[in-house]
Amino acid sequence: MNEIDTTMRNLSHDVRDSCPGGQKLLPAEEELLSQFEQEIGHRLPPDYRYFLSRYSGVRLFNAMIHPAVQDEKLESVEGIHLISFFGFYTLSPQGGKCSSDLSWNYRVYKDFLPAGVIPIAEFCGDYLFCISCAPETYGRIFVKVPEEFDDDDPADFLFPQAPSLLDFLRSLHTLTDEETHAWYKARGGT
């Protein structure tokens, strides 16, 4: 068993095997991974390739996230989130893409990320987790927060989170229902 499998056993998760538009999750087999690598012009880090082959389209529930760096732009990152990892999906019967499709998300966000950095998961609506395929930061995980204005430099909204996917997954903790309730209550919620 791979260390990623061991780590995933400790996180509450399921797989999004279809999208509302009827798109179906495709197995992340070698041919599909190679096609995606050709599209992005980089080789995926080995731990992410393995993760995709086993957990493409996975959603993590009640995942506690702690930003690795302190910045006011990361204030809403601290907390409990549903993290939806992207996978490979078929087109809908009408030809539409699933918003959880990895290739689609790469095309949507590539102009807002440094070269070689690709989005791998979303949380909190417009927030992303990304992985670097660029040589100087290969394998590192970043948090991408939304820009505030049209002329903002997207690089100012990308923050290091973990040295590798495995380290990132290990940093997450799935809260029980009781822990989740206590966390929200401590912050004035119900």
Secondary structure as UniProt FT lines:
FT   HELIX           3..9
FT   STRAND          13..15
FT   TURN            20..21
FT   STRAND          24..26
FT   HELIX           30..40
FT   HELIX           46..55
FT   TURN            56..57
FT   STRAND          58..65
FT   HELIX           72..74
FT   TURN            75..77
FT   STRAND          79..85
FT   STRAND          87..89
FT   TURN            93..94
FT   TURN            99..100
FT   HELIX           102..109
FT   HELIX           110..112
FT   TURN            115..116
FT   STRAND          117..123
FT   TURN            124..126
FT   STRAND          127..132
FT   HELIX           135..137
FT   TURN            138..139
FT   STRAND          141..144
FT   TURN            150..151
FT   HELIX           154..157
FT   STRAND          158..162
FT   HELIX           165..171
FT   STRAND          173..174
FT   HELIX           177..186
FT   TURN            187..188
//
